[in-house]
């Protein structure tokens, strides 16, 4: 097994502009800054991993800079010379070397899985339990903040047969304005699409109880993280009482322990799964197992990764139960360019999973160099903060 030993790990930050501003409850981003990991085994196999945050540290405690530091200073040294094929043991070694830092650990574990799968000349899903889905319905997020532009985007994607599930980002404005915004989009789509909203933790419990019913009346069927991650009681109450739509936990469900707690309290109908926030592909499957045991659905979330991270997520999502609500691995479409030779195809509103070795996509070294922050001399990413919302939690 010496050929599977980890020989070298490198990481870099990329800066890739988005095709338009992406507005969330806490601000607006116009650039994504993923951390890309490249890992070599002694047998010569090379794997790639990715950790992307939305808006730097505005989404959670990790930033591109902290992810890079954790990888280069603590996590990579803990794995050099160690057996790369034992994913659980690699996670345990990283846990001993560095507490928390789920995004950083996820990027390294992703590169390990890719390298081992390429060594064995098999797709990564074969190492993750076996494929159940060949494709997944693919959602698109409407987050320009402008009704006319959002509707133009939605109609174009319907005509192209790329998306008929649309998530609307809300929470930056007054709740009544958000309801009006969503209602206008719902009327403009005239029942041609499934609608979900993401409040990104912006409301307190009473605001959510007051304004979620009008959103459901407008046609929304899935509501993501309407309250702060700590406000589990409000999630439980909304899950028990809201009619006509499902409550989805995102920021509140990061670890298997979080998943068990929410399941025990019946505080969510759906879990938003994101490989980075769970600390990797293996731990994503553990959270999905809790969901399946508790009769909770899952949704394949995104941190707006490139095709690399999106393909890795697609591989693990392909192994999960049939009780799902699609995925939103649209990150590559939001970026002005990608880092792979060829993107995953989208056919009849569904993302088609790649079956080549590893994650089934080939990373372009030229593109990595093109967007490398160290080569371009870019400043760290900043988020244009949204105006203060007096009703936000």
VMD Tcl script that draws the C-alpha trace (Angstrom):
set ca {
  {0.00 0.00 0.00}
  {3.02 2.32 -0.06}
  {1.90 3.59 -3.47}
  {-1.18 5.07 -1.83}
  {0.89 7.16 0.59}
  {0.42 10.92 0.35}
  {3.52 12.45 -1.21}
  {2.68 16.13 -1.69}
  {-0.20 18.60 -1.13}
  {-0.43 22.09 -2.58}
  {-3.19 24.68 -2.30}
  {-3.97 28.04 -3.86}
  {-6.71 30.68 -3.85}
  {-8.39 31.59 -7.13}
  {-10.37 34.75 -7.85}
  {-13.06 34.28 -10.52}
  {-15.60 37.04 -11.34}
  {-19.30 36.20 -11.50}
  {-21.48 36.97 -14.54}
  {-23.64 39.28 -12.41}
  {-23.87 40.38 -8.78}
  {-25.23 37.61 -6.57}
  {-27.35 39.16 -3.82}
  {-27.99 37.46 -0.48}
  {-29.52 38.62 2.79}
  {-26.09 39.64 4.14}
  {-24.70 41.32 1.02}
  {-23.76 40.96 -2.64}
  {-20.81 39.21 -4.25}
  {-19.28 39.75 -7.68}
  {-16.34 37.36 -7.33}
  {-15.82 33.83 -6.05}
  {-12.58 32.80 -4.38}
  {-12.34 29.01 -4.14}
  {-9.35 27.26 -2.60}
  {-8.06 24.52 -4.90}
  {-6.06 21.60 -3.48}
  {-3.78 19.44 -5.60}
  {-2.63 16.19 -3.98}
  {-0.14 13.59 -5.22}
  {0.18 9.98 -4.11}
  {3.52 8.15 -4.27}
  {2.16 6.07 -7.16}
  {2.02 9.26 -9.25}
  {-1.74 9.73 -9.15}
  {-2.91 13.33 -8.74}
  {-6.27 14.42 -7.32}
  {-7.97 17.78 -6.97}
  {-10.27 19.19 -4.30}
  {-12.07 22.48 -3.77}
  {-13.46 24.53 -0.91}
  {-15.53 27.57 -1.82}
  {-17.17 30.05 0.51}
  {-19.89 32.52 -0.42}
  {-18.64 36.00 0.23}
  {-15.49 35.05 2.13}
  {-16.17 34.81 5.89}
  {-19.63 36.39 5.58}
  {-21.29 32.95 5.41}
  {-19.45 31.25 8.26}
  {-16.21 31.36 10.23}
  {-13.93 30.21 7.42}
  {-12.51 32.41 4.67}
  {-10.36 31.56 1.65}
  {-7.36 32.88 3.55}
  {-8.06 30.82 6.69}
  {-8.75 27.70 4.59}
  {-5.41 28.09 2.80}
  {-3.60 28.64 6.11}
  {-5.19 25.60 7.79}
  {-4.29 23.39 4.84}
  {-0.69 24.46 4.39}
  {0.26 24.84 8.05}
  {-1.67 22.04 9.81}
  {-3.69 19.63 7.68}
  {-1.24 18.84 4.87}
  {1.68 18.16 7.26}
  {-0.57 15.76 9.22}
  {-1.15 13.62 6.12}
  {2.20 13.60 4.34}
  {3.57 10.05 4.16}
  {0.31 8.58 5.48}
  {-1.95 6.05 3.73}
  {-4.26 8.03 1.47}
  {-6.83 5.30 0.87}
  {-8.19 5.36 4.41}
  {-10.57 8.32 4.24}
  {-11.87 7.92 7.80}
  {-8.37 7.67 9.23}
  {-7.32 10.73 7.21}
  {-10.25 12.69 8.65}
  {-9.30 11.55 12.16}
  {-5.69 12.70 11.66}
  {-6.91 16.08 10.41}
  {-9.25 16.38 13.40}
  {-6.34 15.80 15.76}
  {-4.20 18.36 13.96}
  {-6.82 21.10 13.71}
  {-10.24 21.54 15.32}
  {-13.16 22.71 13.19}
  {-12.13 24.03 9.75}
  {-14.63 21.80 7.94}
  {-14.15 23.55 4.59}
  {-10.39 23.05 4.65}
  {-10.72 19.37 5.57}
  {-13.33 18.89 2.88}
  {-10.99 20.16 0.15}
  {-8.22 17.75 1.17}
  {-10.54 14.76 1.56}
  {-11.99 15.55 -1.88}
  {-8.51 15.49 -3.42}
  {-7.75 12.18 -1.66}
  {-10.90 10.56 -3.03}
  {-10.13 11.85 -6.53}
  {-6.54 10.56 -6.43}
  {-7.46 7.11 -5.08}
  {-10.31 6.70 -7.57}
  {-7.97 7.65 -10.44}
  {-5.42 5.14 -9.17}
  {-8.10 2.44 -9.37}
  {-9.43 3.81 -12.69}
  {-12.95 4.10 -11.37}
  {-15.47 6.91 -10.77}
  {-15.51 8.33 -7.25}
  {-19.11 7.24 -6.67}
  {-17.91 3.63 -6.58}
  {-15.85 4.49 -3.48}
  {-18.79 6.28 -1.86}
  {-21.41 3.54 -1.74}
  {-22.48 3.11 -5.36}
  {-24.60 5.22 -7.67}
  {-28.40 5.45 -7.29}
  {-29.01 8.43 -9.61}
  {-27.57 9.07 -13.07}
  {-28.94 12.62 -13.09}
  {-30.46 15.13 -10.66}
  {-33.00 17.92 -11.29}
  {-30.98 21.14 -11.32}
  {-32.19 24.36 -9.69}
  {-31.09 27.89 -10.56}
  {-30.93 30.72 -8.03}
  {-32.53 34.04 -8.94}
  {-30.46 36.53 -6.97}
  {-30.06 39.69 -9.02}
  {-32.56 41.47 -6.75}
  {-34.46 42.81 -9.78}
  {-37.80 41.24 -10.78}
  {-37.46 41.92 -14.52}
  {-33.93 40.52 -14.66}
  {-34.86 37.50 -12.55}
  {-37.81 36.72 -14.82}
  {-35.66 37.13 -17.92}
  {-33.13 34.66 -16.47}
  {-35.86 32.19 -15.51}
  {-37.63 32.25 -18.88}
  {-34.34 31.78 -20.74}
  {-33.45 28.74 -18.66}
  {-36.92 27.28 -19.11}
  {-36.62 27.69 -22.89}
  {-33.18 26.07 -22.83}
  {-34.57 23.17 -20.74}
  {-31.83 23.73 -18.18}
  {-33.85 24.62 -15.07}
  {-37.47 24.53 -13.94}
  {-36.69 24.77 -10.21}
  {-35.90 28.33 -9.12}
  {-34.66 29.50 -5.73}
  {-35.18 33.16 -4.88}
  {-32.78 34.81 -2.45}
  {-34.59 37.10 0.01}
  {-34.00 38.64 3.43}
  {-32.07 41.81 2.57}
  {-35.19 43.98 2.31}
  {-38.24 44.51 4.48}
  {-40.26 41.26 4.67}
  {-43.30 42.76 2.95}
  {-41.07 43.86 0.07}
  {-39.64 40.35 -0.17}
  {-43.14 38.88 -0.33}
  {-44.06 41.32 -3.10}
  {-40.85 40.48 -4.99}
  {-41.46 36.73 -4.82}
  {-45.14 37.14 -5.72}
  {-44.27 39.11 -8.86}
  {-41.84 36.41 -9.98}
  {-44.41 33.69 -9.25}
  {-47.01 35.49 -11.36}
  {-44.48 36.01 -14.14}
  {-43.68 32.29 -14.28}
  {-47.38 31.36 -14.27}
  {-46.98 27.91 -12.77}
  {-44.22 26.85 -15.17}
  {-41.68 26.24 -12.42}
  {-41.20 25.07 -8.85}
  {-40.33 27.93 -6.50}
  {-38.27 27.92 -3.33}
  {-36.91 30.79 -1.22}
  {-33.75 31.14 0.86}
  {-33.98 33.66 3.68}
  {-30.34 33.05 4.72}
  {-31.16 33.36 8.46}
  {-32.43 36.95 8.07}
  {-35.73 36.71 10.01}
  {-36.59 36.15 13.65}
  {-39.25 33.64 14.62}
  {-42.20 36.03 14.69}
  {-41.27 37.56 11.34}
  {-41.11 34.09 9.82}
  {-44.49 33.10 11.30}
  {-46.07 36.23 9.84}
  {-44.52 36.30 6.36}
  {-44.01 32.67 5.39}
  {-47.75 31.97 4.87}
  {-48.04 34.74 2.19}
  {-45.01 33.24 0.43}
  {-46.69 29.83 0.43}
  {-49.87 31.44 -0.91}
  {-47.79 32.96 -3.73}
  {-46.61 29.48 -4.73}
  {-43.42 28.76 -2.76}
  {-43.07 25.08 -1.84}
  {-39.67 24.94 -0.07}
  {-38.30 27.49 2.43}
  {-34.61 27.42 3.34}
  {-33.23 28.57 6.70}
  {-35.78 31.31 7.50}
  {-34.26 31.99 10.94}
  {-30.82 32.14 12.56}
  {-28.90 28.87 12.82}
  {-29.26 28.85 16.62}
  {-33.04 29.39 16.54}
  {-33.96 25.71 16.54}
  {-37.17 26.33 18.47}
  {-38.49 28.57 15.69}
  {-37.51 25.96 13.10}
  {-39.37 23.32 15.10}
  {-42.46 25.51 15.41}
  {-42.51 26.40 11.72}
  {-41.99 22.78 10.70}
  {-44.96 21.75 12.84}
  {-47.38 24.50 11.83}
  {-46.65 25.77 8.30}
  {-49.10 24.39 5.74}
  {-48.37 23.95 2.05}
  {-44.56 24.17 2.09}
  {-41.53 22.41 3.58}
  {-38.93 23.89 5.92}
  {-35.31 23.20 4.96}
  {-32.38 23.55 7.37}
  {-29.06 24.73 5.98}
  {-26.74 26.59 8.36}
  {-28.29 24.73 11.31}
  {-27.26 21.30 10.00}
  {-23.50 21.00 9.60}
  {-22.51 17.90 11.61}
  {-24.10 14.46 12.14}
  {-24.86 15.62 15.67}
  {-26.77 18.62 14.28}
  {-28.72 16.27 12.03}
  {-29.60 13.98 14.93}
  {-30.73 16.94 17.07}
  {-32.99 18.34 14.31}
  {-34.42 14.90 13.59}
  {-35.12 14.28 17.29}
  {-36.92 17.62 17.63}
  {-38.74 17.26 14.28}
  {-37.38 20.70 13.44}
  {-36.95 20.30 9.68}
  {-38.59 18.59 6.70}
  {-35.48 18.75 4.49}
  {-31.72 19.00 5.00}
  {-29.61 21.11 2.61}
  {-26.47 19.05 2.10}
  {-23.24 20.87 1.29}
  {-20.01 18.90 1.17}
  {-17.85 21.77 2.43}
  {-19.90 22.62 5.52}
  {-20.08 18.93 6.50}
  {-16.32 18.48 6.28}
  {-16.21 16.22 3.25}
  {-17.90 13.56 1.17}
  {-17.78 10.84 3.85}
  {-19.43 13.02 6.47}
  {-22.03 14.22 3.98}
  {-23.14 10.60 3.65}
  {-23.40 10.31 7.45}
  {-25.76 13.28 7.62}
  {-27.77 11.88 4.73}
  {-28.07 8.58 6.63}
  {-29.59 10.40 9.61}
  {-32.03 12.12 7.25}
  {-33.07 8.84 5.66}
  {-33.57 7.15 9.05}
  {-35.73 10.06 10.27}
  {-37.81 10.34 7.06}
  {-36.28 13.73 6.28}
  {-35.66 14.68 2.65}
  {-32.41 16.07 1.27}
  {-31.46 18.78 -1.19}
  {-28.08 19.05 -2.90}
  {-26.81 22.49 -1.95}
  {-23.95 24.54 -3.35}
  {-21.31 26.96 -2.15}
  {-21.00 28.21 -5.75}
  {-18.11 25.92 -6.55}
  {-16.46 25.52 -9.93}
  {-17.16 22.34 -11.90}
  {-14.51 20.57 -9.81}
  {-16.32 20.97 -6.50}
  {-19.72 20.61 -8.17}
  {-18.71 17.29 -9.74}
  {-17.45 16.00 -6.39}
  {-20.78 16.95 -4.80}
  {-22.68 15.33 -7.66}
  {-20.81 12.06 -7.09}
  {-21.80 11.83 -3.43}
  {-25.36 13.03 -4.11}
  {-25.69 10.28 -6.72}
  {-25.27 7.68 -3.96}
  {-28.05 8.97 -1.68}
  {-31.67 7.95 -1.23}
  {-34.50 8.76 -3.60}
  {-36.13 11.10 -1.07}
  {-34.63 14.26 -2.52}
  {-35.62 17.68 -3.87}
  {-33.00 18.00 -6.60}
  {-29.77 19.95 -6.41}
  {-28.44 23.42 -7.14}
  {-24.96 22.68 -8.45}
  {-25.19 25.63 -10.82}
  {-22.03 27.37 -9.54}
  {-20.05 26.97 -12.79}
  {-22.80 28.78 -14.72}
  {-22.53 31.80 -12.42}
  {-18.79 32.21 -13.06}
  {-17.33 34.00 -16.08}
  {-15.15 30.95 -16.75}
  {-14.31 27.55 -15.32}
  {-11.19 25.56 -14.39}
  {-12.01 22.29 -16.19}
  {-11.67 21.17 -19.78}
  {-15.37 20.35 -20.07}
  {-18.37 21.04 -17.80}
  {-20.99 18.50 -16.77}
  {-23.87 18.43 -19.28}
  {-27.39 19.58 -18.43}
  {-30.15 17.77 -20.31}
  {-33.93 18.06 -19.86}
  {-33.60 20.18 -16.70}
  {-31.23 17.70 -15.03}
  {-27.50 17.60 -14.30}
  {-25.89 14.53 -15.86}
  {-23.27 12.86 -13.68}
  {-19.79 12.23 -15.11}
  {-18.56 8.63 -14.99}
  {-14.87 9.02 -15.83}
  {-12.06 8.23 -13.35}
  {-12.17 10.24 -10.14}
  {-14.77 12.97 -10.35}
  {-14.90 12.58 -14.12}
  {-13.65 16.08 -14.96}
  {-10.20 17.22 -16.05}
  {-8.76 20.31 -14.36}
  {-6.95 22.79 -16.60}
  {-3.62 23.90 -15.13}
  {-3.68 26.89 -17.46}
  {-6.98 28.03 -15.97}
  {-5.68 27.52 -12.43}
  {-2.73 29.75 -13.25}
  {-4.98 32.31 -14.96}
  {-7.12 32.86 -11.84}
  {-4.45 32.22 -9.18}
  {-4.57 35.11 -6.70}
  {-0.86 34.88 -5.98}
  {-0.06 35.29 -9.67}
  {-2.61 38.05 -10.25}
  {-1.92 40.02 -7.09}
  {-5.62 40.28 -6.21}
  {-6.79 41.69 -2.90}
  {-8.89 39.49 -0.59}
  {-12.57 39.28 -1.53}
  {-15.00 41.70 0.11}
  {-18.77 41.62 0.25}
  {-20.94 44.65 -0.43}
  {-23.00 44.52 2.71}
  {-26.78 44.75 2.52}
  {-28.55 47.61 4.31}
  {-29.46 46.85 7.89}
  {-32.88 45.18 8.17}
  {-34.65 46.06 11.42}
  {-36.68 42.84 11.29}
  {-33.66 40.57 10.78}
  {-32.53 38.26 13.50}
}
mol new
graphics top color blue
foreach p $ca { graphics top sphere $p radius 0.5 }
foreach p [lrange $ca 0 end-1] q [lrange $ca 1 end] { graphics top cylinder $p $q radius 0.2 }
display resetview
